[in-house]
Amino acid sequence: MSALSYVSEDKNSAWATYLAQVERVLPYLGDLSKWADTLRHPKRALIVDIPLEMDDGSVRHFEGYRVQHNLSRGPGKGGVRFHPDVTLEEVMALSAWMTVKCAAINLPFGGAKGGVRVDPRELSRKELERLTRRYTSEIGSIIGPQQDIPAPDVGTNPQVMAWMMDTWSMNVGATSTGVVTGKPIHLGGSLGRVKATGRGVFVTGRAMAQRINLPLENARVAVQGFGNVGSVAAELFSEAGALIVAVQDHSATLYNASGIDVAALTEWQQQTGSISGYRGAMSVSHEAFWEQGYDIVVPAALEGQITADRARKLVCKLVLEGANGPTLPAADDILKERGITVVPDVICNAGGVTVSYFEWVQDFSSFFWSEDEINERLDRIMEQALLAVWNKSLELGVTLRTAAYAVACERILEARRERGLYP
Ligand code: GLU
């Protein structure tokens, strides 16, 4: 295997996590493993400089990226992250996870991801708009409805997607709604897209809970991250009769043994910008989140949260990866040994990109579906994908993650083999 010159030695980086996950599936790929190095080499990585005039007249420069990890199965697909910790290596890993995710669900896409190293909370609305437009213009030559279709991720939202769509459209001289997904509804967005990722976490979680005989009624659920994914998953689990006993975001960790009122917490968070100060639960230390007893834990924040240490302490039956890459490989082994089932990110949080696919199809046909149709199709696709991965895990005797990689990598490498190398 040839190492990439632009990758660090950090063993806990998101890219190192991804490579370790690929390593584990190799013994199950048969002849296709000949092509496996493809998975370790992003096809294309673009680094852009984004000079931004701030409201006070000063100029600041931000680093932006768009990585297309693999395009063997279709156009690139994947979100854009605005976060101060974004790096090229992180975006590479996130783009690779999109390749695996789209293949695991069998969406006709490759994998891509973008990011800007910026704290969007420190920008005014006008600054955010200028940053988004310049970033879009800079990556404009490699994105497009048939090439690579961005979407929201951490720190971006439908408004940011509207600016991206507008900028790309202005540059090509025609409105092209299909260039990004996760747009506002009246700009070619899809019903159900905002809640789709959280809904997918719930649907796959419910299906897996049933398989391991874990009733959702009164199940004790902990959710890390109370953004678009965590808050919706919490809402749906709570509606299904589970108790959301712990919630953590960047500002605080809340605990209430008799269950947090998710609607009230969501309202508080929307009004104040975080969960800190909410009175319906006890505030505990950050690390205490990992030390209580639960049935289900939903990491729905950033990568690398479940370390080996935390995996040893964690008391629960089911981990539902709402975030991308929340579990380090060493922690995966410990959870497996301890009999804790993990529904991996590439299946668990694929609801978002699945409805993004619906949005892209609707934009092309200019024919829009009802929310019920979208949710029914989403639930069916997620449940079937989970079942295929479950069966694969029984067949190979491996974790759900390795099984999901087996299903996905077979599809990716088969496409690679059939297309052949150019020239
Ligand atoms: N950012 C989301 C993810 O990580 C959604 C990507 C998309 O809709 O293209 O899956």
Residues whose N, C-alpha, C, O or C-beta is under 5 A from the ligand:
A	BS01	LIG	K77 G78 G79 I149 A151 P152 D153 N349 G352 V353 S356
